[in-house]
Amino acid sequence: MRSLEIRPGVRITSDRCLVLEEGPTVVLGDLHLGYERALEQEGMYIPRINTDSICDALNDILCRYEPTRVVLLGDVKHDFKRSGFEEKREVRRIMTLLTEAAQVVVIKGNHDNYLQNIISDMGLLAVDYVDIMGYRLEHGHSDSGVRPVIIGHEHPSVRIPGSVGGGLKIQCFVHARDDGVIVLPPFSPFSSGNDLVLDKACVMAPALKSSDFANAEIYGVTDMGIMKLGTLAELSDVSI
């Protein structure tokens, strides 16, 4: 299945975005534009496909869900430092695509230093959070304490080991239902994911770390659609 309602009016999708019925509103995070350039500065050269892939995916999402509002849940850009010309161009390209189709709300992530300098003349303001349908939407690198909350930042994935080596790594949505915490997977195709394990020290997002994440519901994002994988505790005993 392409999408699944996990709370009233809240749907997660295999398009790596969440859809709130008010609007409707599409929520996605962690684009990390400029990722290739940052790697090149460290001596690693990869094809410049991140922004093109994101544009194609966003076009599909805009056509499929026809949102009146899009919320970017932080880490729009990758480099912590001031942006070079190429990164600015990539950010403005994405913002132009979105603003021509919907109202855009930009949440500031921990990578988004100087983002406001790039988008200010486009009539956009990078904010710390927005509240929609009773949900606090924030990036997730810090925790406002407001619940229920929808965050990114964690780049969640799970790894299912193979019985004779290898295994399967799946990016995922995380829903700590009793604690009111929903975590989105990254939208960037280059983000491999942070493997969730039953160790609080390995969890990055404070809101997820403070929740009963062992019993959080895990929903895998695959080419076949959204897959219910059970809880993190249950997955820790699974192998393929």
MDAnalysis code that builds the backbone (N, CA, C; Angstrom):
import MDAnalysis as mda
import numpy as np

u = mda.Universe.empty(720, n_residues=240, atom_resindex=np.repeat(np.arange(240), 3), trajectory=True)
u.add_TopologyAttr("name", ["N", "CA", "C"] * 240)
u.add_TopologyAttr("resid", np.arange(1, 241))
u.add_TopologyAttr("resname", ["MET", "ARG", "SER", "LEU", "GLU", "ILE", "ARG", "PRO", "GLY", "VAL", "ARG", "ILE", "THR", "SER", "ASP", "ARG", "CYS", "LEU", "VAL", "LEU", "GLU", "GLU", "GLY", "PRO", "THR", "VAL", "VAL", "LEU", "GLY", "ASP", "LEU", "HIS", "LEU", "GLY", "TYR", "GLU", "ARG", "ALA", "LEU", "GLU", "GLN", "GLU", "GLY", "MET", "TYR", "ILE", "PRO", "ARG", "ILE", "ASN", "THR", "ASP", "SER", "ILE", "CYS", "ASP", "ALA", "LEU", "ASN", "ASP", "ILE", "LEU", "CYS", "ARG", "TYR", "GLU", "PRO", "THR", "ARG", "VAL", "VAL", "LEU", "LEU", "GLY", "ASP", "VAL", "LYS", "HIS", "ASP", "PHE", "LYS", "ARG", "SER", "GLY", "PHE", "GLU", "GLU", "LYS", "ARG", "GLU", "VAL", "ARG", "ARG", "ILE", "MET", "THR", "LEU", "LEU", "THR", "GLU", "ALA", "ALA", "GLN", "VAL", "VAL", "VAL", "ILE", "LYS", "GLY", "ASN", "HIS", "ASP", "ASN", "TYR", "LEU", "GLN", "ASN", "ILE", "ILE", "SER", "ASP", "MET", "GLY", "LEU", "LEU", "ALA", "VAL", "ASP", "TYR", "VAL", "ASP", "ILE", "MET", "GLY", "TYR", "ARG", "LEU", "GLU", "HIS", "GLY", "HIS", "SER", "ASP", "SER", "GLY", "VAL", "ARG", "PRO", "VAL", "ILE", "ILE", "GLY", "HIS", "GLU", "HIS", "PRO", "SER", "VAL", "ARG", "ILE", "PRO", "GLY", "SER", "VAL", "GLY", "GLY", "GLY", "LEU", "LYS", "ILE", "GLN", "CYS", "PHE", "VAL", "HIS", "ALA", "ARG", "ASP", "ASP", "GLY", "VAL", "ILE", "VAL", "LEU", "PRO", "PRO", "PHE", "SER", "PRO", "PHE", "SER", "SER", "GLY", "ASN", "ASP", "LEU", "VAL", "LEU", "ASP", "LYS", "ALA", "CYS", "VAL", "MET", "ALA", "PRO", "ALA", "LEU", "LYS", "SER", "SER", "ASP", "PHE", "ALA", "ASN", "ALA", "GLU", "ILE", "TYR", "GLY", "VAL", "THR", "ASP", "MET", "GLY", "ILE", "MET", "LYS", "LEU", "GLY", "THR", "LEU", "ALA", "GLU", "LEU", "SER", "ASP", "VAL", "SER", "ILE"])
u.atoms.positions = np.array([
    [0.849, -1.193, 0.000],
    [0.000, 0.000, 0.000],
    [0.888, 1.248, 0.000],
    [0.461, 2.257, -0.765],
    [1.251, 3.472, -0.904],
    [1.175, 4.342, 0.342],
    [0.005, 4.337, 1.036],
    [-0.138, 5.175, 2.216],
    [-0.939, 4.452, 3.280],
    [-0.795, 4.933, 4.510],
    [-1.453, 4.295, 5.646],
    [-1.784, 5.354, 6.681],
    [-3.032, 5.376, 7.147],
    [-3.435, 6.311, 8.196],
    [-3.024, 5.743, 9.550],
    [-2.152, 6.452, 10.271],
    [-1.675, 5.958, 11.555],
    [-2.329, 6.675, 12.741],
    [-2.873, 7.860, 12.479],
    [-3.695, 8.590, 13.430],
    [-4.773, 9.294, 12.615],
    [-5.884, 9.682, 13.245],
    [-6.939, 10.334, 12.468],
    [-6.416, 11.546, 11.692],
    [-6.564, 11.510, 10.380],
    [-6.126, 12.614, 9.539],
    [-4.642, 12.679, 9.283],
    [-3.897, 11.623, 9.679],
    [-2.444, 11.594, 9.498],
    [-2.074, 10.333, 8.726],
    [-1.521, 10.508, 7.526],
    [-1.151, 9.377, 6.694],
    [0.344, 9.407, 6.407],
    [0.968, 8.243, 6.514],
    [2.355, 8.109, 6.087],
    [2.354, 7.459, 4.715],
    [3.392, 7.749, 3.919],
    [3.392, 7.275, 2.536],
    [4.742, 6.684, 2.146],
    [4.702, 5.866, 1.128],
    [5.945, 5.305, 0.590],
    [6.687, 6.320, -0.256],
    [6.134, 7.535, -0.395],
    [6.818, 8.632, -1.063],
    [7.705, 9.408, -0.090],
    [7.922, 8.856, 1.102],
    [8.779, 9.442, 2.139],
    [8.235, 10.777, 2.654],
    [6.948, 10.949, 2.551],
    [6.323, 12.130, 3.127],
    [5.124, 11.705, 3.956],
    [4.690, 12.628, 4.794],
    [3.510, 12.438, 5.624],
    [2.460, 13.432, 5.128],
    [1.197, 13.031, 5.152],
    [0.127, 13.896, 4.674],
    [-0.884, 14.137, 5.795],
    [-1.072, 15.412, 6.140],
    [-2.109, 15.817, 7.082],
    [-3.328, 16.235, 6.277],
    [-4.519, 15.824, 6.728],
    [-5.702, 16.073, 5.900],
    [-6.069, 17.552, 5.832],
    [-5.615, 18.373, 6.789],
    [-5.908, 19.800, 6.715],
    [-5.114, 20.418, 5.574],
    [-5.803, 20.836, 4.556],
    [-5.136, 21.454, 3.399],
    [-5.478, 20.789, 2.085],
    [-4.988, 19.564, 1.787],
    [-4.062, 18.764, 2.603],
    [-2.663, 19.386, 2.679],
    [-1.926, 18.931, 3.682],
    [-0.565, 19.395, 3.932],
    [0.404, 18.232, 3.776],
    [1.394, 18.416, 2.924],
    [2.461, 17.426, 2.774],
    [3.637, 17.841, 3.651],
    [4.169, 16.894, 4.412],
    [5.294, 17.150, 5.311],
    [6.448, 16.232, 4.913],
    [7.631, 16.811, 4.718],
    [8.815, 16.010, 4.405],
    [10.039, 16.731, 4.950],
    [11.099, 15.988, 5.154],
    [12.263, 16.601, 5.785],
    [13.580, 16.061, 5.288],
    [14.638, 16.731, 5.712],
    [16.011, 16.264, 5.487],
    [16.315, 16.074, 4.004],
    [16.254, 17.194, 3.259],
    [16.611, 17.164, 1.837],
    [18.130, 17.175, 1.652],
    [18.853, 17.850, 2.522],
    [20.316, 17.912, 2.487],
    [20.845, 18.312, 1.107],
    [20.306, 19.415, 0.588],
    [20.774, 19.927, -0.701],
    [22.225, 20.393, -0.585],
    [22.987, 20.138, -1.617],
    [24.410, 20.467, -1.597],
    [25.280, 19.354, -1.035],
    [24.712, 18.169, -0.889],
    [25.434, 17.040, -0.295],
    [26.657, 16.648, -1.130],
    [26.488, 16.619, -2.448],
    [27.599, 16.195, -3.309],
    [28.774, 17.157, -3.198],
    [28.475, 18.458, -3.166],
    [29.548, 19.454, -3.077],
    [30.308, 19.313, -1.758],
    [29.578, 19.024, -0.680],
    [30.222, 18.844, 0.623],
    [31.170, 17.646, 0.597],
    [30.764, 16.582, -0.084],
    [31.632, 15.410, -0.199],
    [32.867, 15.715, -1.032],
    [32.684, 16.518, -2.081],
    [33.816, 16.859, -2.931],
    [34.879, 17.625, -2.151],
    [34.459, 18.437, -1.204],
    [35.414, 19.174, -0.382],
    [36.233, 18.236, 0.501],
    [35.727, 17.015, 0.680],
    [36.449, 16.004, 1.462],
    [37.164, 15.009, 0.552],
    [37.149, 15.284, -0.772],
    [37.869, 14.432, -1.706],
    [37.082, 13.269, -2.260],
    [35.750, 13.267, -2.072],
    [34.927, 12.166, -2.569],
    [34.002, 12.699, -3.665],
    [34.055, 12.118, -4.843],
    [33.300, 12.623, -5.984],
    [32.210, 11.627, -6.379],
    [30.956, 12.115, -6.384],
    [29.820, 11.289, -6.766],
    [28.966, 12.090, -7.756],
    [28.135, 11.408, -8.551],
    [27.300, 12.120, -9.531],
    [26.385, 13.145, -8.849],
    [26.143, 14.264, -9.532],
    [25.277, 15.322, -8.992],
    [23.817, 14.974, -9.289],
    [23.248, 14.086, -8.496],
    [21.887, 13.620, -8.784],
    [20.894, 13.951, -7.680],
    [21.369, 14.442, -6.531],
    [20.481, 14.640, -5.377],
    [19.323, 15.580, -5.705],
    [19.641, 16.764, -6.213],
    [18.605, 17.760, -6.464],
    [17.669, 17.330, -7.584],
    [18.209, 16.747, -8.654],
    [17.349, 16.270, -9.742],
    [16.392, 15.192, -9.246],
    [16.900, 14.268, -8.431],
    [16.055, 13.195, -7.891],
    [14.962, 13.767, -6.998],
    [15.331, 14.761, -6.173],
    [14.355, 15.382, -5.285],
    [13.299, 16.138, -6.086],
    [13.697, 16.850, -7.129],
    [12.729, 17.558, -7.968],
    [11.733, 16.586, -8.599],
    [12.232, 15.478, -9.126],
    [11.337, 14.486, -9.734],
    [10.359, 13.936, -8.697],
    [10.866, 13.621, -7.504],
    [10.012, 13.071, -6.447],
    [8.987, 14.091, -5.976],
    [9.399, 15.356, -5.868],
    [8.470, 16.400, -5.444],
    [7.373, 16.622, -6.485],
    [7.733, 16.588, -7.747],
    [6.715, 16.718, -8.796],
    [5.675, 15.610, -8.695],
    [6.124, 14.395, -8.438],
    [5.202, 13.265, -8.268],
    [4.275, 13.504, -7.073],
    [4.855, 13.982, -5.970],
    [4.072, 14.209, -4.755],
    [3.046, 15.322, -4.961],
    [3.445, 16.399, -5.623],
    [2.522, 17.508, -5.868],
    [1.350, 17.056, -6.744],
    [1.623, 16.211, -7.710],
    [0.556, 15.708, -8.579],
    [-0.328, 14.696, -7.852],
    [0.271, 13.857, -7.042],
    [-0.473, 12.765, -6.410],
    [-1.356, 13.252, -5.268],
    [-0.837, 14.162, -4.420],
    [-1.576, 14.566, -3.220],
    [-2.202, 15.952, -3.332],
    [-1.836, 16.715, -4.342],
    [-2.380, 18.048, -4.597],
    [-2.474, 18.878, -3.311],
    [-1.351, 19.070, -2.615],
    [-1.388, 19.805, -1.343],
    [-1.590, 21.305, -1.558],
    [-2.236, 21.949, -0.591],
    [-2.285, 23.412, -0.584],
    [-1.133, 23.976, 0.242],
    [-0.475, 23.095, 0.995],
    [0.638, 23.532, 1.848],
    [1.681, 22.418, 1.905],
    [2.947, 22.834, 1.870],
    [4.067, 21.895, 2.017],
    [4.931, 22.383, 3.175],
    [5.226, 21.495, 4.114],
    [6.100, 21.813, 5.237],
    [7.422, 21.077, 5.048],
    [8.516, 21.840, 4.980],
    [9.860, 21.264, 4.923],
    [10.381, 21.206, 6.345],
    [10.615, 19.997, 6.834],
    [10.841, 19.769, 8.257],
    [12.312, 19.888, 8.655],
    [13.043, 20.776, 7.986],
    [14.410, 21.050, 8.418],
    [15.492, 20.308, 7.660],
    [16.723, 20.795, 7.821],
    [17.893, 20.313, 7.073],
    [17.616, 20.339, 5.575],
    [17.149, 21.496, 5.130],
    [16.963, 21.726, 3.699],
    [18.316, 21.679, 3.006],
    [19.330, 22.301, 3.613],
    [20.675, 22.284, 3.056],
    [21.565, 21.370, 3.897],
    [22.682, 20.967, 3.325],
    [23.550, 20.002, 4.014],
    [24.700, 20.662, 4.770],
    [25.366, 21.606, 4.135],
    [26.576, 22.178, 4.723],
    [26.214, 23.143, 5.849],
    [26.883, 22.978, 6.999],
    [26.641, 23.867, 8.133],
    [27.120, 25.291, 7.835],
    [28.104, 25.399, 6.949],
    [28.749, 26.693, 6.705],
    [27.935, 27.527, 5.726],
    [28.441, 28.716, 5.428],
    [27.806, 29.568, 4.425],
    [27.717, 28.814, 3.100],
    [26.652, 29.039, 2.395],
    [26.412, 28.298, 1.162],
    [27.177, 28.901, -0.002],
    [27.707, 28.036, -0.858],
    [28.309, 28.481, -2.097],
    [27.227, 28.734, -3.131],
    [27.631, 29.227, -4.296],
    [26.677, 29.556, -5.357],
    [25.853, 28.339, -5.750],
    [26.512, 27.190, -5.883],
    [25.804, 26.001, -6.358],
    [24.727, 25.562, -5.368],
    [25.050, 25.569, -4.084],
    [24.070, 25.164, -3.078],
    [22.902, 26.151, -3.023],
    [23.196, 27.438, -3.116],
    [22.126, 28.437, -3.156],
    [21.198, 28.189, -4.340],
    [21.788, 27.887, -5.484],
    [20.991, 27.635, -6.681],
    [20.084, 26.425, -6.487],
    [20.596, 25.378, -5.849],
    [19.795, 24.174, -5.623],
    [18.639, 24.464, -4.675],
    [18.903, 25.198, -3.601],
    [17.850, 25.530, -2.641],
    [16.769, 26.359, -3.324],
    [17.172, 27.360, -4.084],
    [16.202, 28.239, -4.739],
    [15.410, 27.487, -5.823],
    [16.049, 26.532, -6.456],
    [15.337, 25.719, -7.453],
    [14.205, 24.932, -6.798],
    [14.493, 24.318, -5.660],
    [13.467, 23.540, -4.947],
    [12.364, 24.458, -4.438],
    [12.743, 25.590, -3.864],
    [11.743, 26.512, -3.319],
    [10.840, 27.059, -4.426],
    [11.410, 27.345, -5.579],
    [10.606, 27.837, -6.699],
    [9.600, 26.791, -7.140],
    [10.043, 25.550, -7.259],
    [9.158, 24.455, -7.635],
    [7.972, 24.354, -6.675],
    [8.250, 24.425, -5.379],
    [7.195, 24.244, -4.380],
    [6.274, 25.449, -4.276],
    [6.854, 26.649, -4.283],
    [6.022, 27.836, -4.087],
    [5.103, 28.099, -5.279],
    [5.434, 27.555, -6.434],
    [4.538, 27.694, -7.586],
    [3.315, 26.799, -7.461],
    [3.354, 25.827, -6.533],
    [2.254, 24.874, -6.402],
    [1.499, 24.992, -5.085],
    [2.142, 25.509, -4.036],
    [1.520, 25.478, -2.710],
    [2.155, 26.519, -1.795],
    [1.493, 26.764, -0.654],
    [2.120, 27.545, 0.410],
    [3.255, 26.712, 0.992],
    [4.391, 27.324, 1.239],
    [5.544, 26.589, 1.761],
    [5.905, 27.110, 3.151],
    [6.033, 26.179, 4.095],
    [6.492, 26.496, 5.445],
    [7.860, 25.846, 5.619],
    [8.855, 26.637, 5.943],
    [10.226, 26.141, 6.076],
    [10.598, 26.096, 7.554],
    [10.845, 24.900, 8.060],
    [11.322, 24.709, 9.433],
    [12.851, 24.664, 9.398],
    [13.469, 25.362, 10.322],
    [14.935, 25.426, 10.348],
    [15.511, 24.221, 11.082],
    [16.417, 23.497, 10.425],
    [17.100, 22.368, 11.046],
    [18.491, 22.757, 11.512],
    [19.204, 21.823, 12.114],
    [20.532, 22.123, 12.636],
    [21.575, 22.331, 11.533],
    [21.265, 21.906, 10.300],
    [22.160, 22.152, 9.161],
    [21.857, 23.467, 8.453],
    [20.797, 24.148, 8.878],
    [20.286, 25.260, 8.088],
    [20.813, 26.636, 8.492],
    [22.063, 26.685, 8.927],
    [22.709, 27.978, 9.123],
    [22.694, 28.738, 7.795],
    [22.381, 29.999, 7.848],
    [22.402, 30.882, 6.680],
    [21.303, 30.570, 5.658],
    [20.388, 29.646, 5.971],
    [19.307, 29.354, 5.025],
    [18.446, 30.592, 4.777],
    [18.198, 31.364, 5.828],
    [17.348, 32.538, 5.677],
    [17.920, 33.520, 4.657],
    [19.247, 33.604, 4.594],
    [19.880, 34.495, 3.616],
    [19.542, 34.105, 2.182],
    [19.302, 32.824, 1.968],
    [19.035, 32.323, 0.617],
    [17.583, 32.551, 0.214],
    [16.667, 32.434, 1.166],
    [15.241, 32.411, 0.814],
    [14.495, 33.698, 1.156],
    [15.171, 34.656, 1.788],
    [14.463, 35.844, 2.271],
    [13.802, 36.628, 1.140],
    [14.478, 36.756, -0.016],
    [13.894, 37.534, -1.109],
    [12.843, 36.745, -1.890],
    [12.559, 35.499, -1.449],
    [11.495, 34.706, -2.056],
    [10.216, 34.794, -1.231],
    [10.236, 35.646, -0.197],
    [9.061, 35.794, 0.659],
    [8.894, 34.666, 1.647],
    [9.977, 33.945, 1.957],
    [9.922, 32.808, 2.876],
    [10.693, 33.120, 4.144],
    [10.220, 32.552, 5.253],
    [10.858, 32.740, 6.549],
    [11.115, 31.374, 7.172],
    [12.350, 31.107, 7.544],
    [12.691, 29.849, 8.222],
    [12.337, 29.975, 9.705],
    [11.409, 29.128, 10.160],
    [10.908, 29.203, 11.535],
    [11.323, 27.957, 12.305],
    [11.181, 28.020, 13.624],
    [11.586, 26.884, 14.459],
    [10.539, 25.779, 14.490],
    [9.282, 26.131, 14.275],
    [8.216, 25.127, 14.316],
    [6.945, 25.717, 13.699],
    [5.978, 24.841, 13.464],
    [4.635, 25.257, 13.091],
    [3.664, 24.264, 13.721],
    [2.489, 24.733, 14.101],
    [1.464, 23.873, 14.695],
    [0.320, 23.702, 13.700],
    [-0.007, 22.449, 13.370],
    [-1.078, 22.129, 12.437],
    [-1.880, 20.954, 12.990],
    [-3.187, 21.101, 13.031],
    [-4.084, 20.025, 13.488],
    [-3.740, 19.542, 14.897],
    [-3.212, 20.436, 15.726],
    [-2.851, 20.041, 17.081],
    [-1.501, 19.365, 17.195],
    [-0.763, 19.264, 16.088],
    [0.568, 18.654, 16.088],
    [1.628, 19.750, 16.035],
    [2.678, 19.593, 16.823],
    [3.843, 20.451, 16.698],
    [4.769, 19.824, 15.649],
    [5.114, 20.586, 14.641],
    [6.046, 20.133, 13.609],
    [7.349, 20.889, 13.800],
    [8.427, 20.167, 14.107],
    [9.744, 20.765, 14.308],
    [10.791, 19.798, 13.779],
    [12.015, 20.316, 13.606],
    [13.025, 19.454, 12.978],
    [13.363, 18.247, 13.835],
    [13.632, 18.454, 15.115],
    [13.893, 17.316, 15.986],
    [15.259, 17.297, 16.628],
    [16.166, 18.226, 16.239],
    [17.498, 18.232, 16.867],
    [17.419, 18.763, 18.301],
    [16.368, 19.501, 18.609],
    [16.057, 19.880, 19.979],
    [14.578, 19.594, 20.189],
    [14.156, 19.531, 21.440],
    [12.799, 19.087, 21.759],
    [12.057, 20.197, 22.495],
    [10.971, 20.679, 21.889],
    [10.160, 21.712, 22.542],
    [9.376, 21.151, 23.711],
    [9.216, 19.832, 23.760],
    [8.422, 19.204, 24.812],
    [6.945, 19.139, 24.507],
    [6.524, 19.759, 23.393],
    [5.115, 19.746, 23.003],
    [4.785, 18.395, 22.361],
    [3.640, 17.850, 22.733],
    [3.169, 16.595, 22.168],
    [1.698, 16.736, 21.775],
    [1.264, 16.060, 20.713],
    [2.054, 15.195, 19.827],
    [2.971, 16.029, 18.929],
    [4.072, 15.396, 18.480],
    [5.079, 16.094, 17.691],
    [5.460, 15.248, 16.478],
    [5.725, 15.923, 15.375],
    [6.193, 15.275, 14.147],
    [7.567, 15.846, 13.830],
    [8.569, 14.965, 13.701],
    [9.948, 15.418, 13.543],
    [10.667, 14.659, 12.426],
    [11.820, 15.186, 12.039],
    [12.759, 14.496, 11.163],
    [14.037, 14.244, 11.953],
    [15.171, 14.629, 11.400],
    [16.484, 14.640, 12.063],
    [17.076, 13.251, 12.299],
    [16.263, 12.287, 12.701],
    [16.780, 10.986, 13.112],
    [17.277, 10.147, 11.934],
    [16.700, 10.330, 10.735],
    [17.008, 9.483, 9.573],
    [16.809, 8.003, 9.930],
    [15.650, 7.631, 10.447],
    [15.500, 6.275, 10.998],
    [15.512, 5.170, 9.950],
    [16.171, 4.094, 10.305],
    [16.147, 2.877, 9.507],
    [16.272, 1.693, 10.467],
    [15.945, 0.522, 9.982],
    [16.139, -0.703, 10.764],
    [16.919, -1.689, 9.913],
    [17.694, -2.490, 10.572],
    [18.491, -3.503, 9.880],
    [18.045, -4.879, 10.362],
    [17.640, -5.711, 9.415],
    [17.213, -7.070, 9.737],
    [18.322, -8.010, 9.292],
    [19.019, -8.638, 10.235],
    [20.173, -9.459, 9.869],
    [19.770, -10.723, 9.118],
    [20.666, -11.202, 8.269],
    [20.456, -12.464, 7.576],
    [20.969, -13.620, 8.419],
    [20.383, -14.786, 8.250],
    [20.771, -15.949, 9.056],
    [22.165, -16.445, 8.709],
    [22.634, -16.120, 7.481],
    [23.979, -16.555, 7.082],
    [24.820, -15.361, 6.657],
    [24.566, -14.205, 7.266],
    [25.313, -13.001, 6.931],
    [24.487, -12.063, 6.079],
    [24.982, -10.858, 5.917],
    [24.243, -9.872, 5.133],
    [23.025, -9.388, 5.893],
    [21.920, -9.253, 5.196],
    [20.698, -8.784, 5.819],
    [20.039, -7.718, 4.978],
    [19.106, -7.008, 5.592],
    [18.283, -6.043, 4.890],
    [18.195, -4.760, 5.709],
    [18.450, -3.618, 5.068],
    [18.342, -2.318, 5.717],
    [17.159, -1.582, 5.108],
    [16.251, -1.091, 5.944],
    [15.031, -0.454, 5.471],
    [14.841, 0.879, 6.189],
    [14.709, 1.953, 5.427],
    [14.352, 3.227, 6.042],
    [12.896, 3.169, 6.482],
    [12.545, 3.981, 7.472],
    [11.232, 3.780, 8.073],
    [10.654, 5.041, 8.714],
    [9.354, 5.013, 8.900],
    [8.657, 5.919, 9.802],
    [8.627, 5.267, 11.181],
    [8.681, 6.081, 12.227],
    [8.609, 5.579, 13.593],
    [7.450, 6.281, 14.290],
    [6.594, 5.497, 14.963],
    [5.451, 6.072, 15.659],
    [5.433, 5.565, 17.095],
    [5.924, 6.409, 18.012],
    [5.821, 6.103, 19.443],
    [4.446, 6.587, 19.884],
    [3.465, 5.758, 19.703],
    [2.056, 6.156, 19.824],
    [1.730, 6.721, 21.204],
    [2.105, 5.994, 22.252],
    [1.737, 6.423, 23.605],
    [2.400, 7.738, 24.003],
    [3.532, 8.043, 23.382],
    [4.267, 9.269, 23.713],
    [3.983, 10.404, 22.733],
    [3.216, 10.122, 21.677],
    [2.864, 11.166, 20.723],
    [4.034, 11.664, 19.901],
    [4.900, 10.743, 19.435],
    [6.068, 11.121, 18.642],
    [6.032, 10.368, 17.317],
    [6.093, 11.124, 16.214],
    [6.170, 10.545, 14.871],
    [7.460, 11.039, 14.223],
    [8.250, 10.112, 13.691],
    [9.531, 10.457, 13.068],
    [9.489, 10.067, 11.603],
    [9.889, 11.013, 10.734],
    [9.895, 10.769, 9.293],
    [11.260, 10.284, 8.827],
    [11.276, 9.473, 7.757],
    [12.562, 9.124, 7.136],
    [13.083, 10.319, 6.354],
    [14.368, 10.354, 6.024],
    [14.907, 11.467, 5.228],
    [14.397, 11.410, 3.801],
    [14.265, 12.589, 3.186],
    [13.810, 12.660, 1.804],
    [14.974, 12.551, 0.820],
    [16.178, 12.905, 1.263],
    [17.340, 12.842, 0.386],
    [17.646, 11.402, -0.005],
    [17.856, 11.134, -1.294],
    [18.199, 9.766, -1.709],
    [19.580, 9.326, -1.234],
    [20.416, 10.259, -0.786],
    [21.755, 9.909, -0.322],
    [21.803, 9.545, 1.159],
    [20.718, 9.748, 1.886],
    [20.732, 9.477, 3.331],
    [20.505, 7.989, 3.562],
    [21.527, 7.331, 4.066],
    [21.442, 5.875, 4.222],
    [20.618, 5.467, 5.428],
    [20.472, 6.350, 6.397],
    [19.661, 6.032, 7.572],
    [20.492, 5.711, 8.789],
    [19.949, 6.057, 9.955],
    [20.559, 5.746, 11.242],
    [19.854, 4.525, 11.817],
    [20.554, 3.403, 11.888],
    [19.927, 2.163, 12.347],
    [19.456, 2.280, 13.796],
    [18.161, 2.013, 14.016],
    [17.595, 2.044, 15.355],
    [17.857, 0.716, 16.053],
    [18.372, 0.800, 17.259],
    [18.609, -0.377, 18.081],
    [18.094, -0.076, 19.485],
    [18.045, -1.111, 20.331],
    [17.515, -0.941, 21.685],
    [18.578, -0.378, 22.614],
    [19.106, 0.765, 22.242],
    [20.142, 1.436, 23.022],
    [19.901, 2.934, 22.919],
    [19.525, 3.551, 24.017],
    [19.164, 4.961, 24.016],
    [20.314, 5.837, 23.526],
    [21.546, 5.395, 23.743],
    [22.706, 6.188, 23.335],
    [22.807, 6.318, 21.819],
    [22.136, 5.432, 21.083],
    [22.211, 5.447, 19.624],
    [21.091, 6.256, 18.980],
    [20.187, 6.790, 19.790],
    [19.080, 7.590, 19.270],
    [19.488, 9.051, 19.287],
    [19.315, 9.754, 18.153],
    [19.782, 11.131, 18.047],
    [18.736, 12.159, 18.487],
    [17.479, 11.969, 18.088],
    [16.448, 12.979, 18.335],
    [15.980, 12.912, 19.790],
    [16.081, 14.000, 20.540],
    [15.693, 13.981, 21.959],
    [14.255, 13.518, 22.200],
    [13.319, 13.901, 21.341],
    [11.918, 13.507, 21.551],
    [11.760, 11.993, 21.443],
    [12.463, 11.383, 20.484],
    [12.399, 9.924, 20.347],
    [13.160, 9.258, 21.478],
    [14.297, 9.823, 21.851],
    [15.108, 9.247, 22.933],
    [14.337, 9.183, 24.256],
    [13.497, 10.194, 24.507],
    [12.755, 10.247, 25.765],
    [11.476, 9.417, 25.725],
    [11.159, 8.851, 24.568],
    [9.940, 8.048, 24.435],
    [10.241, 6.576, 24.716],
    [9.169, 5.782, 24.770],
    [9.323, 4.331, 24.873],
    [9.560, 3.793, 23.462],
    [10.743, 4.129, 22.915],
    [10.989, 3.814, 21.498],
    [11.104, 2.318, 21.234],
    [11.384, 1.531, 22.260],
    [11.454, 0.081, 22.063],
    [10.112, -0.471, 21.601],
    [9.025, 0.164, 22.053],
    [7.686, -0.291, 21.676],
    [7.056, 0.595, 20.613],
    [7.873, 1.420, 19.960],
    [7.370, 2.252, 18.866],
    [7.050, 1.372, 17.661],
    [6.028, 1.758, 16.923],
    [5.640, 1.041, 15.718],
    [6.552, 1.471, 14.558],
    [7.038, 0.501, 13.816],
    [7.968, 0.743, 12.719],
    [7.268, 0.433, 11.392],
    [7.355, 1.389, 10.474],
    [6.736, 1.217, 9.155],
    [7.818, 1.396, 8.099],
    [8.157, 0.326, 7.411],
    [9.214, 0.375, 6.413],
    [8.762, 1.063, 5.137],
    [9.693, 1.788, 4.507],
    [9.444, 2.449, 3.223],
    [10.145, 1.635, 2.149],
    [9.367, 1.030, 1.272],
    [9.929, 0.150, 0.252],
    [9.317, 0.454, -1.113],
    [9.901, -0.117, -2.154],
    [9.355, 0.043, -3.509],
    [7.981, -0.610, -3.634],
    [7.663, -1.513, -2.704],
    [6.357, -2.186, -2.730],
    [5.317, -1.426, -1.914],
    [5.741, -0.348, -1.266],
    [4.820, 0.435, -0.458],
    [5.229, 0.453, 1.004],
    [4.306, 0.911, 1.845],
    [4.535, 0.941, 3.290],
    [4.368, -0.467, 3.856],
    [5.319, -0.890, 4.681],
    [5.255, -2.217, 5.297],
    [5.213, -2.088, 6.815],
    [4.218, -2.688, 7.434],
    [4.153, -2.741, 8.893],
    [5.174, -3.767, 9.378],
    [6.126, -3.316, 10.169],
    [7.211, -4.200, 10.610],
    [7.114, -4.564, 12.086],
    [6.060, -4.097, 12.770],
    [5.948, -4.371, 14.196],
    [6.679, -3.320, 15.015],
    [7.015, -3.657, 16.254],
    [7.737, -2.722, 17.107],
    [9.237, -2.948, 16.987],
    [9.998, -1.973, 17.450],
    [11.455, -2.107, 17.407],
    [11.907, -3.293, 18.247],
    [11.283, -3.507, 19.392],
    [11.641, -4.644, 20.245],
    [11.383, -5.968, 19.533],
    [10.264, -6.052, 18.810],
    [9.969, -7.271, 18.086],
    [10.962, -7.496, 16.955],
    [11.350, -6.437, 16.287],
    [12.285, -6.545, 15.172],
    [13.672, -6.998, 15.626],
    [14.019, -6.714, 16.869],
    [15.358, -7.077, 17.365],
    [15.547, -8.590, 17.421],
    [14.432, -9.343, 17.360],
    [14.518, -10.812, 17.411],
    [14.319, -11.446, 16.050],
    [14.244, -10.613, 14.996],
    [13.937, -11.127, 13.666],
    [15.210, -11.252, 12.839],
    [15.285, -12.301, 12.033],
    [16.347, -12.436, 11.040],
    [15.734, -13.011, 9.785],
    [16.432, -12.891, 8.660],
    [15.914, -13.409, 7.399],
    [16.895, -14.418, 6.814],
])
